[in-house]
Amino acid sequence: MRSDKQSLFRKLPGVDQLLGDPAVEKLLPSHPKALVLKAINQILDGLREGIREGDIVEPGPELNPDSVVRKVVERVAIISLPSLRNVINATGVVVHTNLGRSILSQRVLDKFRPIGGGYSNLEYDLQTGRRGSRYVHVEDILRELTSAEAAMVVNNNAAAVLIALETLARDREVVVSRGQLVEIGGSFRIPDVMRKSGARMVEVGTTNKTHLKDYEEVIGPRTALLLKVHTSNFQVVGFTEEVPLSELSELGRQHGVPVMEDLGSGSLVDFSMLGLMREPTVQDALGQGADLVTFSGDKLLGGPQAGIILGRRDLVEAIRKNQLNRALRIDKLTLVALEETLRLYRDQRVALKEIPTLEMISKTYDSLAAKAERLYRMVSNLVTDKFSIELRDGFSRVGGGALPLQELKSRLLCLVPGTLSSHQLEARLRANTPPVITRLEKDRVVFDVRTVQEGELEMTACAIRDLGCAGPLEGRG
Ligand SMILES: *Cc1c(COP(=O)(O)O)cnc(C)c1O
């Protein structure tokens, strides 16, 4: 057995032999030699492993130099690709955290070039010629849009909650309802963030019901903050009760204790205007007397990843002066994307049209049906036994933990498995260039056109056509 393996190892082409192969040599002018060597070594290592593990037991086609060369060429192509790449989101989940949450509007993208490619007044006051603050670029517009007294921004909402708690409640007590001790995807848990901030959490009420008197009973000299957390990604239904923010704010005022709401998504527009469920807006929270609110930049707001903090001037100032702020500060490209996104909100009609997240959420069924029909026509003449194609009604989701119960009616293009299973179809679409991310529903592969961008429709059709043409092994995911 052992000597068998030795003879198989000897059959493997050497590194120099592979480097000298015309197909590999052809890569060298356009690819660094180190990268080609890396690909060769990865392929040879894989084959050696196969021999060692007994997966390769005879000198079959896998070991012949042509086959090894082909693998090397493929591997060079794969490792030359950047890791972070554009994908087509056909899942219908608009704020898809794993696919980058919100996509940015064209006007925002146009700003990256001048600000990223040139110097800017990031922290430079053009009036005085002295050092300025990076926060001024969004403070005024945030105040204008929300009527907040003061505003600042950090890296993300998790950071906003952390720094607010650390500033206002370190070594003191924060009162929070047991119904709001939430976990958000990516392991953001209120009790854990509380511990990290050095604040002591005082839980009140029960999972389904918390009353005003529950808060009242625990307020004392060590109470630093009353915290409300928007249970963005789930809803407790049935025998439930939460204390309205307005009552909590009143209680806080009576005792001289600030009230903060972590809004999570924090929308600036009222979605009930679009015929959707009502999600409390940032303006609502401030209007109901919250002293501080925090929310994400890249959920329903439709901007870049950021954490926005609004509220009472003295509290926001204290947070701004916290040393932690230096570690959580927002980057200039994020800042310009946030400013440009916020500027679109000056006219709500413009915001709904030009901010992709809002535009996708507010798309009508009729426009989606027309778009799905167009995609269908691009692929309907495909003849294949691998799958069949049909259109159906279905639902998209907002995602990002916002409006968890909201179903958005949509029109779906579905691949019904033939000789390929739905999992094989899904995996091959994922291996496409660019990758097409679909969802599986009742053993069908579903393309929800709501989140497929206009310029991606033809590429999506192309991926489906390739799927129908590819041989049994090609394009395997
Ligand atoms: C999403 C969310 C967070 C975390 O926000 P990031 O911007 O992802 O850091 C915190 N709290 C609530 C209620 C959320 O929904």
The ligand as an SDF file (V2000), in Angstrom:
LIG
                    3D

 15 15  0  0  0  0  0  0  0  0999 V2000
  -29.6310   46.6440   14.6390 C   0  0  0  0  0  0  0  0  0  0  0  0
  -29.7880   47.0510   16.0570 C   0  0  0  0  0  0  0  0  0  0  0  0
  -28.6570   47.3720   16.8310 C   0  0  0  0  0  0  0  0  0  0  0  0
  -27.2570   47.2980   16.2690 C   0  0  0  0  0  0  0  0  0  0  0  0
  -27.0700   48.2470   15.2630 O   0  0  0  0  0  0  0  0  0  0  0  0
  -25.7750   48.1840   14.2970 P   0  0  0  0  0  0  0  0  0  0  0  0
  -25.9080   49.3990   13.4530 O   0  0  0  0  0  0  0  0  0  0  0  0
  -25.8800   46.9080   13.5590 O   0  0  0  0  0  0  0  0  0  0  0  0
  -24.5800   48.2140   15.1600 O   0  0  0  0  0  0  0  0  0  0  0  0
  -28.8580   47.7450   18.1310 C   0  0  0  0  0  0  0  0  0  0  0  0
  -30.1030   47.7940   18.6640 N   0  0  0  0  0  0  0  0  0  0  0  0
  -31.2210   47.4830   17.9590 C   0  0  0  0  0  0  0  0  0  0  0  0
  -32.5620   47.5490   18.6110 C   0  0  0  0  0  0  0  0  0  0  0  0
  -31.0930   47.0980   16.6180 C   0  0  0  0  0  0  0  0  0  0  0  0
  -32.1790   46.7840   15.9040 O   0  0  0  0  0  0  0  0  0  0  0  0
  1  2  1  0
  2  3  1  0
  2 14  2  0
  3  4  1  0
  3 10  2  0
  4  5  1  0
  5  6  1  0
  6  7  2  0
  6  8  1  0
  6  9  1  0
 10 11  1  0
 11 12  2  0
 12 13  1  0
 12 14  1  0
 14 15  1  0
M  END
$$$$
